[in-house]
Each structure stands twice: as structure tokens, then as C-alpha cells.
Amino acid sequence: MDQKLMKTNKPTSVQINIQDGQMLPNTNHDRRFVSHLAEQFSDQLATKDTIKNGDPLVYELFHHAFITDKTDMALGMSVIAAGKVGNEYYMTKGHLHESDDQPEVYYCVAGQGLLLMDDLKDDFQALPFSAGTAIHIPPQYAHRVVNTGTEKLTFVSVFHVAAGHVYQSVAEAGFAYLVMDIDGKPTFIPNPKRAQFLNSTTKN
């Protein structure tokens, strides 16, 4: 087991600094740039140009795993920058949980956006997500946060380490709708990747 993930049955705490976008201590810290989400953004020409011209940071995430002899809770914090690739707002990659009985709770502490939830079949939900909003994500719903505001969007999450994260299947299927800036307003546009995915699975 990684030194950072050593078990402890003692009470522990972390410190969340919303202003600085930090969570300390943490057992995982990742920074995801446009290049890490290249296949998720719909406008591939704009994506290539954005990467070529600096590859800006889209979001940063922290996790802290609380491992005991009997439990494996984890706390996460994500900070999404304000910005767009083409007309598509910055967003998280989006993922499913590997274990199909694992939910998650997201709580927004700053900023404004949307929490997208999609069972990759026939149910898509997009709930407003702003400071003070807590949302329960049922098992087997892919989930993604989109920053539709002009400031950073920060949220915390609670989940089990054993839930696992699945990214590739979500990237291949795409969410049912894209969230685009049309005339200065967040607008839902059907995702052509989803239609292609459904056609390919039907043929198989």
C-alpha cells in the first residue's frame, strides 16, 4: 500500500482552502489540461489550436482517502477554471464508477455551473450546480461538472475508494448533450458522438 494510503483507525482531518483551491493533506493531486480532455471536446480544430497555443489548465483535483480496518471513505475537491474550447465550456472528464452499487455526493462551494448525469442509455439529467447545492449521484450514472460561469467552480465530493473510476467508456459514448455557449447562454446541443456510439453498439 502507498505510504500516503496507510490505514489508521484514529480520527483524521483535512483543511480545505476555497480561496486558494487547496486541500491539505491529500493522497492524490492531479492537474488536467485541455490535452487531457482532447477527445471529450467536440470542436477538434479548436481543441488542437488551444493545445498548440498553450494547453491551458482546465481543472485541478485533490483526493484524500480515509482508510481504516473496516471503511474506505474518501473526500475529493475539484477546481474548474472558467473558459471554453471553441464554444464548449470547460468541464471535468466525466466518469462512471467501476462498482455498480456505488453512489457519490457532490457539494458545490463556489462558482456556477451544471452537474450532468447520464446512464449512457436513455436518461440524461442536467442539474444547476452553484454554491450551496448538494447532489446525490446514483450508482451507474456517468457524471461531469461543467463551469458555465465567469469564475472558478469549486466542489467537494464524498465517495468510497472501492468505487473505482471508469473514464474510457464515457469518453467513447459521450454525454447525450454538449453544453455550449450560444449567444452568451449555456445551451444544450445533442452530442453527435452519442448517435455514433448507439449506431455502433446496435450493429454489434
C-alpha positions in Angstrom: 0.0 0.0 0.0 1.2 3.5 -0.8 2.7 5.3 2.2 0.0 8.0 1.8 -2.7 5.4 2.0 -1.7 3.7 5.2 -4.6 2.7 7.3 -5.4 4.5 10.5 -8.3 3.9 12.9 -7.7 7.3 14.5 -9.9 10.3 13.7 -8.2 12.4 11.0 -9.0 15.7 9.2 -8.1 17.8 6.2 -8.1 21.5 5.6 -9.9 22.9 2.6 -9.0 26.4 1.4 -11.6 27.5 -1.1 -9.9 30.8 -2.0 -6.5 29.1 -2.8 -8.1 26.0 -4.3 -6.1 23.7 -2.0 -6.9 20.6 0.2 -4.2 19.6 2.6 -3.1 17.0 3.3 -4.1 14.9 0.3 -3.3 11.4 -1.0 -3.8 12.4 -4.7 -3.4 15.7 -6.6 -3.9 15.9 -10.4 -3.9 18.8 -12.9 -5.8 18.3 -16.1 -5.1 20.4 -19.2 -7.0 20.7 -22.4 -4.8 18.0 -23.9 -6.1 15.6 -21.2 -9.6 16.2 -22.4 -8.9 16.3 -26.1 -11.3 13.5 -27.1 -14.1 14.9 -25.0 -14.3 18.4 -26.6 -16.5 18.4 -29.7 -14.6 21.0 -31.8 -11.5 19.2 -32.6 -9.9 22.1 -34.6 -10.4 24.4 -31.7 -9.0 21.8 -29.4 -5.8 21.4 -31.4 -5.4 25.1 -31.7 -5.9 25.6 -27.9 -3.3 22.9 -27.1 -0.9 24.4 -29.6 -1.3 27.8 -28.1 -0.5 27.0 -24.5 -2.6 24.0 -23.5 -4.3 25.8 -20.5 -5.3 24.2 -17.3 -8.9 23.1 -17.2 -9.2 21.8 -13.7 -7.4 20.6 -10.7 -8.5 17.8 -8.3 -7.5 16.6 -4.9 -8.4 13.4 -3.1 -7.8 12.3 0.5 -8.5 8.6 1.3 -9.6 7.8 4.9 -8.7 4.1 5.2 -9.5 2.1 8.3 -9.7 -1.6 9.1 -13.4 -1.5 8.1 -14.0 1.5 5.9 -12.6 3.3 2.8 -14.2 6.7 2.6 -12.6 9.5 0.5 -13.0 13.2 0.2 -12.4 15.0 -3.1 -12.1 18.6 -4.1 -12.1 19.8 -7.7 -11.5 23.4 -9.0 -12.6 24.0 -12.6 -11.3 27.2 -14.4 -13.6 29.4 -16.3 -13.1 29.1 -20.0 -14.1 27.5 -23.3 -12.7 25.4 -26.1 -14.4 26.8 -29.1 -17.9 27.4 -27.8 -17.9 24.5 -25.3 -17.4 25.3 -21.6 -14.6 23.9 -19.5 -15.7 20.6 -17.8 -14.4 17.6 -16.0 -13.6 14.4 -18.0 -16.7 12.6 -16.6 -16.6 9.1 -15.2 -18.6 6.1 -14.1 -17.9 4.0 -11.1 -16.4 0.6 -11.7 -18.6 -0.9 -8.9 -22.2 -0.6 -9.9 -23.5 -0.2 -6.4 -21.5 2.9 -5.6 -23.1 6.4 -5.5 -21.4 9.7 -4.8 -22.3 13.1 -3.4 -21.1 16.4 -4.8 -21.4 19.7 -2.9 -20.6 23.0 -4.7 -18.8 25.6 -2.5 -18.1 28.3 -5.1 -19.0 29.2 -8.7 -21.8 28.3 -11.0 -22.4 25.5 -13.5 -24.2 22.3 -14.2 -23.8 18.7 -13.0 -24.5 16.4 -15.9 -25.6 12.8 -15.1 -26.2 10.2 -17.8 -26.9 6.5 -17.6 -25.4 6.1 -21.2 -28.8 4.6 -22.3 -31.9 6.8 -22.2 -31.7 9.0 -19.1 -29.9 12.3 -19.1 -30.1 14.9 -16.3 -28.5 18.3 -16.0 -29.0 20.0 -12.6 -28.0 23.6 -11.7 -24.9 23.5 -9.6 -23.9 26.6 -7.6 -22.5 27.4 -4.1 -24.6 25.6 -1.5 -26.0 22.9 -3.8 -25.5 19.3 -2.8 -26.5 16.5 -5.3 -26.6 12.7 -4.8 -25.4 10.8 -7.9 -27.0 7.4 -8.1 -24.9 4.3 -9.0 -24.1 3.8 -12.7 -24.7 7.3 -13.8 -21.8 8.9 -15.6 -21.2 12.3 -14.1 -19.5 15.5 -15.2 -19.4 19.1 -13.9 -19.4 22.0 -16.4 -18.4 25.5 -15.4 -20.8 27.9 -17.1 -19.7 30.9 -15.0 -17.0 33.5 -15.2 -15.2 32.4 -12.0 -13.7 29.2 -10.8 -16.2 26.5 -9.9 -15.1 24.5 -6.8 -16.9 21.4 -5.4 -16.2 18.7 -2.9 -17.2 15.1 -3.2 -17.6 12.1 -0.9 -17.2 8.5 -2.2 -15.8 5.1 -1.4 -12.3 4.4 -2.7 -13.5 0.9 -3.8 -16.0 2.6 -6.2 -13.3 3.0 -8.8 -13.3 5.3 -11.8 -14.0 4.4 -15.4 -13.2 7.1 -17.9 -12.7 5.5 -21.3 -16.2 4.1 -21.8 -17.6 7.6 -21.0 -15.3 9.2 -23.5 -16.3 6.7 -26.2 -20.1 7.1 -25.6 -20.1 10.8 -24.8 -22.7 12.5 -22.8 -26.1 12.8 -24.5 -25.8 16.6 -24.7 -23.0 19.1 -25.1 -23.1 22.4 -23.1 -22.2 25.2 -25.5 -22.1 29.0 -25.2 -24.7 30.2 -27.7 -25.4 33.9 -27.7 -23.9 34.2 -24.2 -26.1 31.5 -22.7 -25.5 27.8 -21.8 -27.3 25.8 -24.4 -27.8 22.0 -24.7 -26.8 20.6 -28.1 -27.3 16.9 -29.0 -23.9 15.2 -29.0 -23.2 13.5 -32.4 -20.8 11.2 -30.7 -23.7 9.6 -28.8 -25.6 8.8 -32.0 -22.4 7.3 -33.5 -21.9 5.2 -30.3 -25.5 3.9 -30.3 -25.3 3.0 -34.0 -22.1 1.1 -33.5 -23.5 -0.9 -30.5 -26.7 -1.7 -32.4 -24.7 -3.1 -35.3 -22.6 -5.2 -32.9 
